[in-house]
Amino acid sequence: MRMVDIITKKRDGFALNPEEIRFFIEGYVSGSILDYQASALTMAIYFRDMTDLEIAELTRAMVNSGDTVDLSAIDGIKVDKHSTGGVGDTTTLVLAPLVASIGVPVAKMSGRGLGFTGGTIDKLESIPGFSVEMSSDQFVKRVNRDHIAVIGQTGDLVPADKKLYALRDVSGSVESIPLIASSIMSKKIAAGADAIVLEVTCGDGAFMKNEKDAIRLAETMVQIGRHVGRKTSAVITDMSQPLGFAIGNALEVKEAIDTLQGKGPSDLEELVYELGSRMVTLAGKAPNLDDARKQLEQALKQGLAFAKFKQFIENQGGDPSVADHPEQLPQADFQIELPAKVSGVVAALKADQIGLAAMLLGAGRSTKDDTINYGTGIVLHKKVGDSVVKGESLLTIHSDSKQVDQVVRKLYQNITIAERADRPKLIHQIIN
């Protein structure tokens, strides 16, 4: 078998068979297939697409390229949740303890962020003492005992994805849906999940800018799940404006604490219930989505989710008292208000640009070696559809410097106030 024949076959629009896909992945990981050949194939895939079966075989080959996590020692059906990302994405911080509080095992493998704000681990590490370092045995014991633990991603998980992602990033094929879908699903499958709930975001602050592409990606990932024997469900959500109000690591932890106490933003709470209901149902803890949602609402109302959050923090070396005293979380030196220049209704909050403004404050990384400033970020006071009076604060900038002129300019350029505006729909579509 020759790599040039595989490239030519895909270039001419034909489907690759499982042996050809395995040959490519195994050869690229081992180094016998070179970057320029892999780049040629990924570009051919970009233009010629792949069938559902091809994508499933590609995902399977990527999973088998390295270590896989065995969660069989954990009791029950393990359901993982993955988001394609966005701005103010606090969901996991609320969702994990809420779902765990009704007995669904949450064995979460998370990573650090690159971009607008930190990843789930960065946010959790803004809590004094919190650590994701633990042995596999400790991880399993904690999930079996308390139904929740979060660990960092292992370096040997899906090495094919690491190589392919780096290559796509510099060769113009990042936007290929077959390659995006196989990248996401290979990591979820290798991490040991029995079932997967996906949140596919669309809009300014998402990787998928329009709903059509988001639907294609969601459908592709659900089909991968079906082909490899994982129950998979996808929820397509709006990311034209930031989710919730907080953008920044410690600020998002505080917002998660508020939400677990029933005082959080309505859009964040609604999304948590939507995703959580699917996790609970797939885990076999409820006969249908309505019953699952009632269980989650009750757990939140009775304080079970908040108590589980504190237990989770303490189990992983963090100070659980921050849940009752969030003022102990890292804080920026200055809080600067951004007043509205005119009266009207907020018509647009461009999520990606507001996220970049938060990154300029230190809340995110522009390169993987950057250090995050946990206390900095932005807290919105208005969302799309809200009325505002001239001089009223649109948001608060949390900064360690008074010099925020660049941030202020970027924010004003990307917030629109008009005479009227409709609130965006949070849930666009469900793919089962």
Helices and strands as residue ranges (DSSP letters): H 3-11, H 18-30, H 35-48, H 52-63, E 79-83, H 91-100, E 106-110, H 120-124, H 136-146, E 148-152, H 159-171, H 177-190, E 195-202, H 211-227, E 231-238, E 246-247, H 249-260, H 266-282, H 289-301, H 304-315, G 320-323, G 326-328, E 334-339, E 344-349, H 351-360, E 377-380, E 387-388, E 393-399, H 405-413, E 415-418, E 427-431
